[in-house]
Amino acid sequence: QHLDCYPNGDRTMSSILKVDQIQTASGNSLSVPSAGMLTPYFVGYITTASYSVSTQTNYTLTNFATSNSDTSIAANNQTITINKAGVWKIDLTLTGVGTDGTSSRFQENYIYKNSTKLMDVRAHVINIDSNYEYYTCSGSVIVTCASGDTITARGLGARTWNTNLLYGSNISGTQLS
């Protein structure tokens, strides 16, 4: 004989979970923002600018966004400070970057933690019409950060190069643990 545990045949269930605090196994509290996200992140878009040939330059960021206070940006809008120690995945994406010149050349882009270069992402730009040529490149690195470590995105060009905010070049990070 079959016992029906669902009167009226209704097998749907809904519930609301409300908690005051979530803790790790060691008792550390986790911060849960109103959106319910636990993953700390940041993103900063590279502003429109022109950069000089053979000069390594920090990219200036705008529209910086972060979850809670896990990261912050310095007053010069070039340096990101990690306020929450852990393992972070840092992504650098450059889109529609223009470079002048009539020869084939490399454009270099880096991610630094403090004064240490973590990643070198290069684009080989080939001359097509002796005018501005455009490139796109991206890369990711996973790095352990202490609270107070800084992250910067930098560029170095064999020729003068330009970034344009409208094309969406950015540096972003997500804390993995």
C-alpha positions, 0 to 999 in steps of 0.5 A: 500500500502506498502512503501519500505524504503530499496531500492534494498532490502538491510536491513543491516546497519553498522556504526562506533561510535567515541566519545571523552569522555564517562562520568558517570551521575556525570560527571566522565570520564571513561577510554576506552583502545584501546581494548574498554574494560571498566572493570578494571582487574588484574591477577597474576600467582603463581610462582613455589616455596616450602613452609614451614610447619605451616608458613603462607606465601604470594604467589609470583606472576609472569606474572602480567597483569592489565588494564591501571593503575587500579592496580599495583604490589609491587616490591616483587611481592607479594602485589597487590595495588588497584589504582581504588576504587570500588567493586572488585570480587577477585578470587583465584585458586590453581591447582596441588598444591603438599603436602608431608606427610603420613596423611590426612591434610588440606591445607589453602589458603587465600585472604587478603585485607590490614591486614584483611582476606577476604576468607579462601579456604581449601583443605582436602588432603587425603593420597593415597600412602604416597607420594606427594598428589595434590589438586585443590581449588578455591574461590571468594570474592566480596569486596569494595576497596579504592584506595591504598588498598592492596590484597595478596594471602597467604597459610598455610600448615599442611605439606610442600607444593609446587606450580608450575607455569606450573599448572596455579594457580593464583589470579585475580580481576575484578572491578564490579563498 
